[in-house]
Amino acid sequence: MSMVQRCIVHMVRSSTKFVADKDMKKLCSDLRKVYTSATRDQAELAMQAFGENWDGKYKEVRQRWEANWEELMVFMDYSSHVRRMIYTTNPVEALHRVMRKVTKTKGA
């Protein structure tokens, strides 16, 4: 069985696309409490608290996270050291960029 982990960084970026600049820092801080929680249960509680704080202004942010919850929280099944490696696709994208750079400049 395979597991799909959505990129937390990309989810934060897409979720905050229409958030006002004055609210961005606080909203991202509250979202961070969700994906840095120790357990899924704590993450769910943090998401509920996020909803209480932000549903009045930005209810679509919580709705997007809850719609993708299972794929976003897959990394919660691992230790904190492993989580840091898999919560984002940036390392994979960096590897692909290096591979493209090497193969692109080579002739047939």
C-alpha positions as CSV (number, residue, x, y, z in Angstrom):
1,M,0.0,0.0,0.0
2,S,1.3,3.4,-0.9
3,M,0.8,6.6,1.1
4,V,0.5,10.1,-0.3
5,Q,1.9,13.0,1.6
6,R,0.9,16.4,0.3
7,C,3.5,19.1,0.6
8,I,2.8,21.3,3.7
9,V,4.8,24.2,2.3
10,H,2.8,24.2,-1.0
11,M,-0.5,23.9,1.0
12,V,0.4,26.9,3.2
13,R,1.3,29.0,0.1
14,S,-1.9,28.1,-1.7
15,S,-4.0,28.6,1.4
16,T,-2.7,32.0,2.1
17,K,-2.8,33.3,-1.5
18,F,-5.8,35.6,-0.7
19,V,-4.9,36.5,2.9
20,A,-4.3,40.1,3.6
21,D,-0.7,41.1,4.3
22,K,-1.6,42.4,7.8
23,D,-3.0,39.0,8.8
24,M,-0.4,36.8,7.1
25,K,2.1,36.5,9.9
26,K,-0.5,35.6,12.6
27,L,-2.4,33.2,10.4
28,C,0.7,31.4,9.3
29,S,1.8,31.2,13.0
30,D,-1.6,29.6,13.8
31,L,-1.3,27.2,10.9
32,R,2.2,26.2,12.0
33,K,0.7,25.0,15.3
34,V,-1.3,22.5,13.2
35,Y,1.4,20.9,11.3
36,T,4.0,21.0,14.1
37,S,1.8,19.2,16.6
38,A,3.1,16.1,18.2
39,T,0.1,13.9,17.3
40,R,-2.8,13.8,14.9
41,D,-5.2,14.5,17.8
42,Q,-3.3,17.6,18.8
43,A,-3.2,18.7,15.2
44,E,-7.0,18.3,15.0
45,L,-7.4,20.4,18.2
46,A,-5.0,23.0,16.7
47,M,-7.1,23.1,13.5
48,Q,-10.3,23.6,15.6
49,A,-8.6,26.5,17.4
50,F,-7.5,27.9,14.0
51,G,-11.1,27.7,12.8
52,E,-12.3,29.6,15.9
53,N,-9.8,32.4,15.2
54,W,-10.0,32.7,11.5
55,D,-13.3,31.3,10.1
56,G,-14.8,34.7,10.4
57,K,-12.3,36.2,7.9
58,Y,-10.8,33.3,6.0
59,K,-13.0,30.2,6.4
60,E,-11.8,28.8,3.1
61,V,-8.3,28.2,4.5
62,R,-9.6,25.7,7.1
63,Q,-11.9,24.2,4.5
64,R,-9.0,23.5,2.2
65,W,-7.0,21.9,5.0
66,E,-9.9,19.8,6.1
67,A,-10.6,18.7,2.6
68,N,-7.0,17.5,2.2
69,W,-6.5,16.4,5.9
70,E,-5.7,12.7,5.4
71,E,-3.0,13.4,2.7
72,L,-1.6,16.3,4.7
73,M,-1.3,14.4,8.0
74,V,0.3,11.2,6.7
75,F,3.7,12.4,8.1
76,M,2.2,12.4,11.6
77,D,2.7,8.6,11.7
78,Y,6.5,9.1,11.7
79,S,9.0,10.4,14.3
80,S,9.9,14.1,14.3
81,H,13.2,13.5,12.5
82,V,11.5,11.8,9.6
83,R,8.7,14.3,9.5
84,R,11.2,17.1,8.7
85,M,12.3,15.2,5.6
86,I,8.9,14.4,4.2
87,Y,6.6,17.3,5.1
88,T,7.7,19.1,1.9
89,T,8.6,18.2,-1.6
90,N,11.4,20.7,-1.8
91,P,14.2,18.1,-1.4
92,V,12.7,16.0,-4.2
93,E,12.3,19.1,-6.4
94,A,15.9,20.0,-5.7
95,L,17.1,16.6,-6.7
96,H,15.1,16.8,-9.9
97,R,16.5,20.2,-10.7
98,V,20.1,18.8,-10.3
99,M,19.3,15.9,-12.5
100,R,17.8,18.1,-15.2
101,K,20.8,20.4,-15.1
102,V,23.2,17.5,-15.6
103,T,21.2,15.7,-18.3
104,K,20.1,18.8,-20.1
105,T,23.7,19.9,-20.9
106,K,24.7,16.5,-22.2
107,G,24.5,15.7,-25.9
108,A,23.2,12.4,-27.3
